[in-house]
Amino acid sequence: MQHADKPTARLEHDQAINRDILELLADHTELFKQFSDNPDFKRWLTETVFDATNRPARLPASNCSPGVNVSPS
């Protein structure tokens, strides 16, 4: 999906998130209920995950300026 255009990336993303939500159903029924019944929640979750997974790649630590901490908090 790295080289896909945005509409194709969106379609693949939406299919993947729907599949993942179904897998979570057994252990997280409230999440599934909100995702299924609350269009605002579904839109928020879908946009949040899409934005988080489609950010431009970060530079490797070796390309950062000296003194910049790239370690996760």
CORVEN-V874167 format. One record per pair of residues at least 6 apart in sequence whose C-alpha atoms are under 6 Angstrom apart, sorted by the first residue. I is the first residue (numbers start at 1). J is the second residue. If there is no record, write none. Layout:
# CORVEN-V874167
i->(I,I)
j->(J,J)
This chain:
# CORVEN-V874167
i->(25,35)
j->(32,42)
